[in-house]
Amino acid sequence: MTKYGFLGIGIMGKAMATNLLNAGFDVTVWNRTAAACRPLVELGAKQGKTAADVVAQSDITFAMVSDPEAAKALCFGKDGVLEGISEGKSYIDVSTVDADTSSDIYHAVKANGGRFLEAPVSGSKKPAEDGTLVFLCAGDQSLYEDAVDALDVMGKKSFYFPRMGQGAQMKLVINMIMGTMMTAFAEGLCLGDKIGLEKTDILDVIGQGAITCPMFQLKGPLMMEENFAPAFPLKHMQKDMRLALLQGDACSQPLYTSSAANNAYLKARQDGRGDEDFSAVIKNL
Ligand code: NAP
């Protein structure tokens, strides 16, 4: 039986590892703040002492951490992933990072005899809980094939892209679009409100037209209730905007509306809203 590891038990990692356990997989978990592992241990997970320990005990280890800095610290740091990688070990990083970070991790894991897949996910807390994420993968194709059972438990669809880094790039393009959609949506709700339109009417009209989307229908009612409990923390949305803009800068691609949206998320972070849901960007307005 394949042994799985899961590193990073935050909003997404907790839901994903829970689905693996509920499907009967053998899972060993680790989180920097150990207490977060408790609910998973209650579901039958084993708890590793360090990330290296989990990788050494497992055949395939997943990681879901905040950002490029966290992904690198987890991989290259003391007691980190690389210390546990040897021939036959496999590592799948599902965090949202930039292509360079993914490539650095890929080369380091390969150099130690392991296999690596980048597999960032499209979908938020609810799809993670429902097992309906979309995986955007690149790296070792044999690992993609070997991990398909686990990916199918946690997601509804997986893509494999031929060049290392394309999973990260796809994820950043998608989230850049999502981030600008949210700021435009928030501005529309605020303008409508100011001129006397009912926000519920705005939502209903959107719902009947070509710009309707699950995100507006899910977030709209929560934003009206001022419920900003984090499904996707605003600090991570701003990180994704920043990484997408850096990608644009690197290839001389102007990104006008995304730059403006990034500033809106920066302002919200400056105002202390980083740990709220990214829809809290409406509070800027
Ligand atoms: P989260 O709840 O903030 O969890 C972040 C996780 O990263 C925690 O387990 C945290 O450990 C760990 N971490 C942070 N710095 C670390 C370090 N230096 N070393 C080791 N572990 C570290 O975030 P999340 O919402 O689950 O998101 C995780 C990733 O998924 C991010 O890249 C995000 O952009 C991406 N994502 C999120 C969503 C979403 O809707 N939430 C959707 C798609 C993709 P501690 O508990 O010790 O702080």
Residues whose N, C-alpha, C, O or C-beta is under 5 A from the ligand:
A	BS01	NAP	G8 I9 G10 I11 M12 G13 R32 T33 M64 V65 S66 D67 E69 A70 A73 L74 V94 S95 T96 V121 G123 S124 K125 A231 F232 P233 H236
